[in-house]
Amino acid sequence: MANNNHAQAPATIRVIELVGVSDKSWSDAAQQAVERASETIRHVTGVDVLHSTGVVREGKIVEYHVNVKIAFAVDREDLRFA
């Protein structure tokens, strides 16, 4: 996972794995995953792209997929329910 010095120490970081999908590019698929996660998760601090795949039709990539890990700082209050 990327360096997490965006969170203030002491901090607890949680990591989840997601798949981003785009019809434009692998970079856009990663951005889609981050944007979607940020809709419901506070304090996103990093993303790690694990691997990329795609769907091919008639010799062209028509869908880009990236498996990513999203890191985010967890509030103390949230730890009580983990």
Secondary structure, DSSP 8 states (H G I E B T S, - for coil): ----TTS-SS-EEEEEEEEEEESS-HHHHHHHHHHHHHHH-S-EEEEEEEEEEEEEETTEEEEEEEEEEEEEEE-HHHHTT-
